[in-house]
Amino acid sequence: MSTTPESTPGSTPSTLRSVGSGGVAGLGAALFGYLVTYLLTSSTIENSTASQVLEALGSDVSTWKVVGWVFMSAHGVTTRFPGLFGTTSSANLIEGVEAFSPVLYVVPVVALLAAGALAAVVGGASSTRDGALAGAGTTVGYLVFALAGIALFTVSVGDAAVSPDPVTSALLAGVAYPAVLGTVGGVAATALR
């Protein structure tokens, strides 16, 4: 008689594999979503009047950073801009800039649904519960991207900075979006198998 517990489908190694595949899929979804956003918006950003004005003022506004603001806006995250007399204002760039299509809101949704489904398949999810766990695991990788984006997408303008709002970046883009959409994708993929 063996005293070593055997692995069952709901055991810890299986759960860790599901969460691990979800984390990788989540990071991949964030990078893919950013890339699609870059392809759809970079030329608009480079040719914008605002970009030319900031460049003339000596600000190090790189197109890839502004694309980060737009990508975060697709999650409902606002970008914080310095105002007069030390105040700060916030704006969702997709809502506030007519040149950006509302279709950009679909990019993170599709990326996260696909990531959740992929995580469930790669993780070998055999039940909707397993699919939900694998899909929810996308939160790990997506949160890493969202937290890194707070720092990477910050641009100094004089003594102030323009950046994605850190609270909504972490909570909305980093946790809520992947937790809900990744889970739905993982459940759907498992149910359809």
C-alpha contacts under 8 A as a table, 3 or more apart, distances in Angstrom:
res1	aa1	res2	aa2	distance
2	S	5	P	7.94
7	S	11	S	5.84
7	S	12	T	7.94
7	S	13	P	7.28
7	S	14	S	7.90
8	T	11	S	5.15
8	T	14	S	7.73
9	P	14	S	6.11
10	G	14	S	6.33
10	G	15	T	6.69
10	G	130	D	7.71
11	S	14	S	5.53
11	S	15	T	6.29
12	T	15	T	4.94
12	T	16	L	5.98
13	P	16	L	5.10
13	P	17	R	6.13
14	S	17	R	5.12
14	S	18	S	6.25
14	S	123	G	7.87
15	T	18	S	5.05
15	T	19	V	6.16
15	T	130	D	7.67
15	T	133	L	7.42
15	T	134	A	7.80
16	L	19	V	5.11
16	L	20	G	5.86
17	R	20	G	4.99
17	R	21	S	6.06
17	R	123	G	6.00
18	S	21	S	5.24
18	S	22	G	6.05
18	S	119	A	6.82
18	S	120	A	6.96
18	S	122	V	7.92
18	S	123	G	4.61
18	S	124	G	7.56
18	S	125	A	7.44
18	S	130	D	7.50
18	S	133	L	6.65
18	S	134	A	4.45
18	S	137	G	7.05
19	V	22	G	4.87
19	V	23	G	6.05
19	V	133	L	6.62
19	V	134	A	5.18
19	V	135	G	7.82
19	V	136	A	7.44
19	V	137	G	4.38
19	V	138	T	7.48
20	G	23	G	5.06
20	G	24	V	6.36
20	G	134	A	7.95
20	G	137	G	6.84
21	S	24	V	5.24
21	S	25	A	6.07
21	S	119	A	5.19
21	S	120	A	7.93
21	S	122	V	6.65
21	S	123	G	5.89
21	S	134	A	6.90
21	S	137	G	7.29
21	S	138	T	7.92
22	G	25	A	4.97
22	G	26	G	5.90
22	G	115	A	7.31
22	G	116	G	6.66
22	G	118	L	7.97
22	G	119	A	4.70
22	G	120	A	7.54
22	G	123	G	7.85
22	G	134	A	5.14
22	G	135	G	5.72
22	G	136	A	6.82
22	G	137	G	4.09
22	G	138	T	4.26
22	G	139	T	7.55
22	G	140	V	7.48
22	G	141	G	7.54
23	G	26	G	5.00
23	G	27	L	6.28
23	G	137	G	5.17
23	G	138	T	4.57
23	G	139	T	6.51
23	G	140	V	4.81
23	G	141	G	4.30
23	G	142	Y	7.34
24	V	27	L	5.26
24	V	28	G	6.15
24	V	138	T	7.09
24	V	141	G	5.87
25	A	28	G	4.93
25	A	29	A	6.01
25	A	115	A	5.04
25	A	116	G	7.17
25	A	118	L	6.94
25	A	119	A	5.98
25	A	138	T	5.90
25	A	141	G	7.12
26	G	29	A	4.97
26	G	30	A	6.28
26	G	112	L	6.94
26	G	115	A	5.99
26	G	116	G	7.63
26	G	137	G	7.35
26	G	138	T	3.85
26	G	139	T	6.20
26	G	140	V	6.80
26	G	141	G	4.53
26	G	142	Y	4.83
26	G	178	P	7.34
26	G	182	G	7.91
27	L	30	A	5.15
27	L	31	L	6.26
27	L	138	T	7.23
27	L	140	V	7.78
27	L	141	G	4.09
27	L	142	Y	5.02
27	L	144	V	7.37
27	L	145	F	6.54
28	G	31	L	5.14
28	G	32	F	5.94
28	G	115	A	7.58
28	G	141	G	7.70
29	A	32	F	5.02
29	A	33	G	5.89
29	A	108	P	7.62
29	A	111	A	5.08
29	A	112	L	5.87
29	A	114	A	7.87
29	A	115	A	5.88
29	A	142	Y	7.40
30	A	33	G	5.10
30	A	34	Y	6.07
30	A	108	P	7.43
30	A	111	A	7.42
30	A	112	L	7.97
30	A	141	G	7.94
30	A	142	Y	5.85
30	A	145	F	6.59
31	L	34	Y	5.10
31	L	35	L	6.12
31	L	145	F	7.95
32	F	35	L	5.04
32	F	36	V	6.21
32	F	111	A	7.11
33	G	36	V	5.20
33	G	37	T	6.12
33	G	71	F	7.51
33	G	107	V	5.82
33	G	108	P	5.71
33	G	111	A	6.13
34	Y	37	T	5.03
34	Y	38	Y	6.04
34	Y	67	V	7.57
34	Y	68	G	7.02
34	Y	71	F	6.06
35	L	38	Y	4.94
35	L	39	L	6.22
36	V	39	L	5.12
36	V	40	L	6.21
36	V	107	V	7.40
37	T	40	L	5.10
37	T	41	T	5.97
37	T	42	S	7.93
37	T	67	V	6.74
37	T	70	V	7.54
37	T	71	F	6.16
37	T	104	L	6.98
37	T	107	V	7.44
38	Y	41	T	5.34
38	Y	42	S	5.26
38	Y	64	W	7.18
38	Y	67	V	5.73
39	L	42	S	6.06
40	L	43	S	7.75
41	T	44	T	5.30
41	T	45	I	6.21
41	T	67	V	6.86
41	T	100	F	7.12
42	S	45	I	5.08
42	S	46	E	6.10
42	S	63	T	6.34
42	S	64	W	7.55
42	S	67	V	6.68
43	S	46	E	5.10
43	S	47	N	6.17
44	T	47	N	5.34
44	T	48	S	6.09
44	T	99	A	7.14
45	I	48	S	5.18
45	I	51	S	6.69
45	I	63	T	6.53
45	I	66	V	7.38
45	I	67	V	7.81
46	E	51	S	6.46
46	E	52	Q	7.89
46	E	63	T	6.42
47	N	51	S	7.27
47	N	52	Q	7.60
48	S	51	S	5.40
48	S	52	Q	6.56
49	T	52	Q	5.12
49	T	53	V	6.18
50	A	53	V	5.11
50	A	54	L	6.18
51	S	54	L	5.25
51	S	55	E	6.09
51	S	61	V	7.22
52	Q	55	E	5.04
52	Q	56	A	6.16
53	V	56	A	5.06
53	V	57	L	6.34
54	L	57	L	5.05
54	L	58	G	6.54
54	L	59	S	5.51
54	L	60	D	7.97
54	L	61	V	6.92
55	E	58	G	5.19
55	E	59	S	5.40
55	E	60	D	6.86
55	E	61	V	6.67
56	A	59	S	7.47
59	S	155	V	7.68
59	S	156	S	6.78
59	S	157	V	5.73
59	S	158	G	7.70
60	D	155	V	6.75
60	D	156	S	7.21
61	V	65	K	6.95
61	V	66	V	7.31
61	V	155	V	6.32
62	S	65	K	5.40
62	S	66	V	6.68
63	T	66	V	5.23
63	T	67	V	6.15
64	W	67	V	5.00
64	W	68	G	6.31
65	K	68	G	4.94
65	K	69	W	6.61
65	K	152	L	7.18
65	K	153	F	4.67
65	K	154	T	7.21
65	K	155	V	7.59
66	V	69	W	5.00
66	V	70	V	6.41
66	V	153	F	7.11
67	V	70	V	4.99
67	V	71	F	6.04
68	G	71	F	4.99
68	G	72	M	6.08
68	G	149	G	7.15
68	G	153	F	5.84
69	W	72	M	5.18
69	W	73	S	6.08
69	W	78	T	7.93
69	W	79	T	6.30
69	W	93	L	7.31
69	W	153	F	6.79
69	W	163	S	7.27
69	W	164	P	6.08
70	V	73	S	4.87
70	V	74	A	6.40
70	V	92	N	7.87
70	V	93	L	5.85
70	V	94	I	6.54
71	F	74	A	5.18
71	F	75	H	7.20
71	F	104	L	7.77
72	M	75	H	5.35
72	M	76	G	6.89
72	M	77	V	5.36
72	M	78	T	7.44
72	M	164	P	7.04
72	M	169	S	7.06
72	M	173	A	7.00
73	S	76	G	4.94
73	S	77	V	4.66
73	S	78	T	5.80
73	S	79	T	7.42
73	S	92	N	5.32
73	S	93	L	6.02
73	S	94	I	6.28
74	A	77	V	7.16
74	A	94	I	7.01
74	A	104	L	5.94
74	A	105	Y	4.47
74	A	106	V	7.64
74	A	107	V	7.51
74	A	108	P	7.03
75	H	105	Y	6.87
75	H	108	P	7.12
75	H	172	L	6.97
75	H	173	A	5.54
75	H	177	Y	7.35
76	G	92	N	6.93
76	G	168	T	7.94
76	G	172	L	7.42
76	G	173	A	7.68
77	V	92	N	6.59
77	V	164	P	6.76
77	V	165	D	6.52
77	V	168	T	5.58
77	V	169	S	5.89
77	V	172	L	7.21
77	V	173	A	7.11
78	T	90	S	5.69
78	T	91	A	4.99
78	T	92	N	4.54
78	T	93	L	7.36
78	T	164	P	5.98
78	T	165	D	5.77
78	T	168	T	7.66
79	T	90	S	5.33
79	T	91	A	5.38
79	T	92	N	6.23
79	T	93	L	7.34
79	T	162	V	6.96
79	T	163	S	5.53
79	T	164	P	4.26
79	T	165	D	5.64
80	R	88	T	6.43
80	R	89	S	5.66
80	R	90	S	4.37
80	R	91	A	6.73
80	R	162	V	5.53
80	R	163	S	5.45
80	R	164	P	5.97
80	R	165	D	5.93
81	F	88	T	5.61
81	F	89	S	5.25
81	F	90	S	5.97
81	F	91	A	7.97
81	F	161	A	6.93
81	F	162	V	4.90
81	F	163	S	7.17
82	P	86	G	6.83
82	P	87	T	6.13
82	P	88	T	4.58
82	P	89	S	6.34
82	P	160	A	6.10
82	P	161	A	6.64
82	P	162	V	6.74
83	G	86	G	6.11
83	G	87	T	4.78
83	G	88	T	4.95
83	G	89	S	6.17
84	L	87	T	5.68
84	L	88	T	7.84
91	A	95	E	7.90
91	A	96	G	6.60
92	N	95	E	5.46
92	N	96	G	5.89
93	L	96	G	4.84
93	L	97	V	5.49
93	L	100	F	7.66
94	I	97	V	5.65
94	I	98	E	7.35
94	I	100	F	5.37
94	I	101	S	6.80
94	I	102	P	6.44
94	I	104	L	7.65
95	E	98	E	7.20
95	E	100	F	7.88
95	E	102	P	7.60
97	V	100	F	5.89
98	E	101	S	7.37
100	F	104	L	7.60
101	S	104	L	5.95
102	P	105	Y	5.77
102	P	106	V	7.95
103	V	106	V	5.53
103	V	107	V	7.37
104	L	107	V	5.40
105	Y	108	P	6.71
105	Y	109	V	7.30
106	V	109	V	5.17
106	V	110	V	6.13
107	V	110	V	5.50
107	V	111	A	6.13
108	P	111	A	4.99
108	P	112	L	5.90
109	V	112	L	5.36
109	V	113	L	6.14
109	V	177	Y	7.86
109	V	181	L	6.73
110	V	113	L	5.23
110	V	114	A	6.10
111	A	114	A	5.28
111	A	115	A	6.06
112	L	115	A	4.83
112	L	116	G	6.02
112	L	138	T	7.64
112	L	177	Y	7.85
112	L	178	P	6.14
112	L	181	L	5.66
112	L	182	G	5.25
112	L	185	G	7.30
113	L	116	G	5.23
113	L	117	A	6.27
113	L	181	L	5.35
113	L	182	G	5.32
113	L	183	T	7.88
113	L	184	V	6.65
113	L	185	G	4.29
113	L	186	G	7.57
114	A	117	A	5.09
114	A	118	L	6.02
114	A	182	G	7.71
114	A	185	G	6.17
115	A	118	L	5.00
115	A	119	A	5.98
115	A	135	G	7.21
115	A	138	T	6.93
115	A	182	G	6.35
115	A	185	G	7.08
115	A	186	G	7.98
116	G	119	A	5.11
116	G	120	A	6.28
116	G	134	A	6.76
116	G	135	G	3.88
116	G	136	A	7.07
116	G	137	G	7.92
116	G	138	T	6.43
116	G	181	L	7.20
116	G	182	G	4.01
116	G	183	T	5.99
116	G	184	V	7.05
116	G	185	G	4.37
116	G	186	G	4.40
117	A	120	A	5.20
117	A	121	V	6.32
117	A	131	G	7.77
117	A	135	G	6.58
117	A	182	G	7.36
117	A	185	G	4.52
117	A	186	G	4.29
117	A	187	V	7.39
117	A	188	A	6.90
117	A	189	A	4.93
117	A	190	T	7.67
118	L	121	V	5.14
118	L	122	V	5.98
118	L	186	G	7.33
118	L	189	A	7.81
119	A	122	V	5.21
119	A	123	G	5.64
119	A	131	G	7.89
119	A	134	A	5.45
119	A	135	G	5.86
119	A	137	G	7.89
119	A	138	T	7.65
119	A	186	G	6.72
120	A	123	G	5.10
120	A	124	G	6.09
120	A	125	A	5.11
120	A	130	D	7.30
120	A	131	G	4.84
120	A	132	A	7.69
120	A	134	A	5.11
120	A	135	G	6.13
120	A	186	G	5.02
120	A	187	V	7.72
120	A	189	A	6.66
120	A	190	T	6.65
121	V	124	G	5.20
121	V	125	A	6.16
121	V	186	G	7.98
121	V	189	A	7.09
121	V	190	T	7.40
122	V	125	A	7.78
123	G	134	A	6.63
125	A	128	T	7.50
125	A	130	D	4.88
125	A	131	G	5.10
125	A	134	A	7.29
125	A	190	T	6.48
126	S	130	D	6.32
126	S	131	G	7.19
126	S	190	T	6.56
127	S	130	D	5.16
127	S	131	G	6.19
127	S	190	T	6.28
127	S	191	A	7.60
128	T	131	G	4.82
128	T	132	A	5.97
128	T	186	G	7.69
128	T	187	V	5.08
128	T	188	A	7.92
128	T	190	T	5.64
128	T	191	A	6.27
129	R	132	A	5.05
129	R	133	L	6.28
129	R	187	V	7.33
130	D	133	L	5.11
130	D	134	A	6.15
130	D	187	V	7.97
131	G	134	A	5.13
131	G	135	G	5.97
131	G	183	T	7.25
131	G	186	G	4.40
131	G	187	V	4.75
131	G	188	A	7.84
131	G	189	A	7.21
131	G	190	T	5.54
132	A	135	G	5.08
132	A	136	A	5.92
132	A	182	G	7.83
132	A	183	T	4.66
132	A	184	V	6.93
132	A	185	G	7.94
132	A	186	G	5.16
132	A	187	V	5.04
133	L	136	A	5.07
133	L	137	G	6.17
133	L	183	T	6.89
133	L	186	G	7.59
134	A	137	G	5.09
134	A	138	T	7.32
134	A	183	T	7.30
134	A	186	G	6.21
135	G	138	T	5.70
135	G	179	A	7.55
135	G	181	L	7.86
135	G	182	G	4.31
135	G	183	T	4.15
135	G	184	V	7.03
135	G	185	G	6.21
135	G	186	G	4.29
135	G	187	V	7.27
136	A	139	T	5.86
136	A	178	P	6.76
136	A	179	A	4.90
136	A	180	V	7.25
136	A	182	G	5.27
136	A	183	T	4.62
136	A	186	G	7.63
137	G	140	V	5.74
137	G	141	G	7.74
137	G	179	A	7.58
137	G	182	G	7.49
138	T	141	G	5.65
138	T	142	Y	6.12
138	T	178	P	5.84
138	T	179	A	7.03
138	T	182	G	5.85
139	T	142	Y	5.09
139	T	143	L	5.69
139	T	174	G	6.63
139	T	175	V	5.73
139	T	178	P	4.90
139	T	179	A	5.51
139	T	182	G	7.50
140	V	143	L	5.39
140	V	144	V	6.48
141	G	144	V	5.18
141	G	145	F	6.53
142	Y	145	F	5.14
142	Y	146	A	6.20
142	Y	173	A	7.80
142	Y	174	G	5.56
142	Y	175	V	7.60
142	Y	178	P	6.67
143	L	146	A	4.95
143	L	147	L	6.04
143	L	170	A	6.66
143	L	173	A	7.41
143	L	174	G	3.91
143	L	175	V	6.15
144	V	147	L	5.31
144	V	148	A	6.09
144	V	174	G	7.40
145	F	148	A	5.12
145	F	149	G	5.91
145	F	174	G	7.49
146	A	149	G	4.97
146	A	150	I	6.54
146	A	169	S	5.91
146	A	170	A	6.00
146	A	173	A	6.41
146	A	174	G	5.15
147	L	150	I	5.39
147	L	151	A	7.30
147	L	166	P	7.88
147	L	169	S	7.12
147	L	170	A	6.06
147	L	174	G	7.26
148	A	151	A	5.56
148	A	152	L	6.05
149	G	152	L	4.81
149	G	153	F	5.39
149	G	164	P	7.89
150	I	153	F	5.79
150	I	154	T	6.50
150	I	163	S	6.66
150	I	164	P	5.90
150	I	165	D	7.51
150	I	166	P	6.01
150	I	169	S	7.11
151	A	154	T	5.51
151	A	163	S	7.91
153	F	163	S	6.00
153	F	164	P	7.07
154	T	161	A	6.50
154	T	162	V	5.64
154	T	163	S	4.36
154	T	164	P	7.22
155	V	161	A	5.46
155	V	162	V	5.15
155	V	163	S	6.43
156	S	159	D	7.06
156	S	160	A	5.92
156	S	161	A	4.32
156	S	162	V	6.38
157	V	160	A	5.28
157	V	161	A	5.34
157	V	162	V	7.02
158	G	161	A	7.59
164	P	169	S	6.63
165	D	168	T	5.79
165	D	169	S	5.91
166	P	169	S	5.00
166	P	170	A	6.13
167	V	170	A	5.39
167	V	171	L	6.07
167	V	172	L	7.96
168	T	171	L	5.07
168	T	172	L	4.98
168	T	173	A	6.71
169	S	172	L	5.76
169	S	173	A	5.05
169	S	174	G	6.11
170	A	173	A	5.93
170	A	174	G	4.60
170	A	175	V	6.52
171	L	174	G	5.48
171	L	175	V	5.08
171	L	176	A	6.18
172	L	175	V	5.69
172	L	176	A	4.86
172	L	177	Y	6.13
173	A	176	A	6.26
173	A	177	Y	5.52
173	A	178	P	7.40
174	G	177	Y	6.79
174	G	178	P	6.84
175	V	178	P	5.79
175	V	179	A	5.79
176	A	179	A	5.23
176	A	180	V	6.09
177	Y	180	V	5.55
177	Y	181	L	5.85
177	Y	182	G	7.73
178	P	181	L	5.22
178	P	182	G	4.97
178	P	183	T	7.49
179	A	182	G	5.58
179	A	183	T	5.90
180	V	183	T	5.35
180	V	184	V	6.23
181	L	184	V	5.05
181	L	185	G	6.11
182	G	185	G	5.06
182	G	186	G	6.11
183	T	186	G	5.06
183	T	187	V	6.09
184	V	187	V	5.19
184	V	188	A	5.99
185	G	188	A	5.13
185	G	189	A	6.11
186	G	189	A	5.27
186	G	190	T	6.26
187	V	190	T	5.20
187	V	191	A	6.01
188	A	191	A	5.09
188	A	192	L	6.07
189	A	192	L	5.24
189	A	193	R	6.35
190	T	193	R	5.30
